[in-house]
Amino acid sequence: YDDYDYGEVNQLLERSLKIYIKTVACYPEKTTKGMYTRFWRHFKHSEKVHINLLLLEARMQAALLYALRAVTRYMT
């Protein structure tokens, strides 16, 4: 959203993590193995996979919400 204050997000997340999250959520085909290995090095592989699944699930839910909103606007 244009009116969202991203200042809080900038304080809470490192820039590299923000870039990784945006890439996985918006451009999953551009995600590389190097990005995956650099992201949260102190986490185990299973934890990183879990985070990726959460990100992709959030992307799917957002797409479903946008589609539902479009259908609702069409029907009214």
C-alpha positions in Angstrom: 0.0 0.0 0.0 1.2 3.5 -0.7 0.1 4.8 2.7 1.9 2.2 4.7 4.8 3.4 6.9 7.7 1.1 6.1 9.8 2.7 8.8 9.0 0.1 11.3 9.9 -2.7 8.9 13.2 -1.0 8.2 14.0 -1.0 11.9 13.1 -4.6 12.5 14.5 -6.4 9.5 18.0 -6.3 8.1 18.2 -5.1 4.5 19.5 -8.5 3.2 16.5 -10.3 4.8 14.1 -7.8 3.3 15.6 -8.4 -0.1 15.3 -12.1 0.3 11.7 -12.0 1.5 10.7 -9.7 -1.4 12.5 -11.9 -3.9 10.9 -15.1 -2.6 7.4 -13.6 -2.4 7.4 -11.5 -5.6 9.9 -13.2 -7.9 10.5 -16.8 -6.7 12.1 -17.7 -10.0 14.9 -15.3 -9.3 15.8 -16.9 -6.0 19.2 -18.4 -6.1 21.0 -21.0 -4.0 23.5 -18.3 -3.0 20.7 -16.1 -1.6 19.4 -19.1 0.3 22.7 -19.9 1.9 23.5 -16.3 2.8 20.1 -15.8 4.4 20.1 -16.4 8.2 23.3 -18.5 8.3 22.8 -19.5 12.0 19.5 -21.2 11.1 19.2 -24.9 10.3 18.2 -26.0 6.8 14.8 -27.2 8.1 14.1 -23.8 9.6 15.0 -22.0 6.4 12.7 -24.4 4.4 9.9 -23.7 6.9 10.3 -19.9 6.4 10.2 -20.3 2.6 7.0 -22.3 2.9 5.5 -19.6 5.1 6.5 -17.0 2.5 5.0 -18.9 -0.4 1.8 -19.6 1.6 1.5 -15.9 2.3 1.9 -15.1 -1.4 -0.8 -17.6 -2.3 -3.2 -16.1 0.3 -2.6 -12.6 -1.0 -3.3 -13.7 -4.6 -6.5 -15.4 -3.5 -7.6 -12.2 -1.7 -6.9 -10.1 -4.7 -8.9 -12.6 -6.9 -11.8 -12.7 -4.5 -11.9 -8.9 -4.4 -12.0 -8.7 -8.2 -14.8 -11.3 -8.3 -16.7 -9.4 -5.6 -16.4 -6.1 -7.5 -17.5 -7.7 -10.7 -20.6 -9.3 -9.0 -21.7 -5.9 -7.4 
